[in-house]
Amino acid sequence: MPVDQQSIVDEILRLKSERNAVIIAHNYQRDEVQDIADHTGDSLELSRIASEIDCSVIVFCGVHFMAESASILSPQKTVLLPELTAGCPMADMVQVKGMREVKKTFQGYEAQPVFAFSHEFSLLDMKAEHPGVPVVAYVNTTAEVKAHSDICCTSANVVKIIESLPGDTVICIPDKNLSAWAAKNTKKKVIAWDGFCHVHDRITVKDVEKARAEHPDALLMAHPECRIEVLEAADHVTSTSGMLRFAKVSDAKEFVVGTEVGLMHRLRKENPDKIFHALRNDMVCPNMKKTTLNSIYLALKEMNPVVKVPEDIRVQAKKSLDRMLAVK
């Protein structure tokens, strides 16, 4: 076992070459994980890269549904998720059938659970209540949920996806805040699932007012997983990749960042002449921070844990992803 960080990095690079592997990391990962990655980005960006790049092994530094997406799009490749317990509480808030019961740790890496979510209502129940209404599944969902949906969306393209569908009504799962933002920007009726991202949902208008008072010259960027009243108070609403693009081309020199604090690393690296402030310092996703250099090393060394979506689910889930990718 390597004893220091540089030795671990050297071993990771050696094993990566030996395994013909590519390391991809979400924008919310730890700084040092982002730095060792071949590619960083949002979940769909990374899955697209993984499906197109010539490699045998994908080391996905993210959470479980992201590794599933890579497996859906790249079934011939081995997908490793260094921390198998890195899940997404919002994705767990919707399941195809049966009762959902989710208990996750939300505050700090080792804190006790502070939130429990359970409901007997399922996706099949919602589809039965609204027969014929297309289901738009956020990419932040399990492969099984994607397989029972009509099309996927991202936080960047949700409105375009909704507008591409026939009829005047859609079901959007699982994020009620993203659904509210979509509803504000389309004439269609949006039936929202009662789910949310605990990192973004905790932001309030008071937080925005406090940030405005402390940084009066800064532009405020907010992720569409935030509450609608927060989004209405922001200067720019966009995905993590959109924030990176906006900060780069904007004439502004100072920004308040309304998303998980992991994005600050890349924002600062790519814009050394600009200043970035977290909207709230506790905007931390513990699951995104589970992956470490050591867990990447062990995953490559042992070729485990592997995430593999069963073929019957994969084929159906891929249809939802492909339909999204086909919308220009």
C-alpha angles and dihedrals in degrees: 000000000000111000104207137036096256091051090051091050091050091050092048091052091048094049092043090058092043093051095041086237135162122209116214124182134192119238090250096059124112114284095249091049091052090049095055094045122105089215135017127191146106122314099268094040089056095047090051090051090047092053094049103040122092105243141115099220132040117200103199112199099196138067133311101269090053092055088047090055090052090050091049093053097036108035092158093060130077109244116203123194104194093206110038092188092059099113138158117245091202092053088050091056092078129048133169098247141349129034123325117218116172127174115177138169109245107166117066126336096279103025124129118261110279100178135051124185124188133159135160093216115102138189090258089053091053092048090050090052091052107033115196095011110130118242118226110199120200110229085245090085136094122269090250092055091048088051090058094046130084100227140353129233140188130219087259100051105029094113093047090049093050091049090051093061127088121247132033100270135062137177114228121197142230110341115070091190095054087046091053090051090049092048090053090055102043134055091223123100111254118204105203131208115226099246135114147175108257091211095056100030092062092067115102136188087255088062089053092049091049092050091048091052093048096043107027094166096051128100114229117227118192133189115233090239086076121097115279094246089055092049091050089055095049127096094221130016116199148124124276091266089047090053090053091051094044094050091050097052099034120104088219117107099199132050140181109216118215102194141069110319093238089081090065091075094061094038090056094043093051095041107036091163094057134075125231129192127189112239086222124005092217094063090118127140106210091199092056090051095053094086113088135174088258093054090049089051093050093046091055093042095050098027088230151155095042121191112207123169113217110253097241091054093039094056093051094042091050090058090060092048093045091051089054093047090051093059108096 
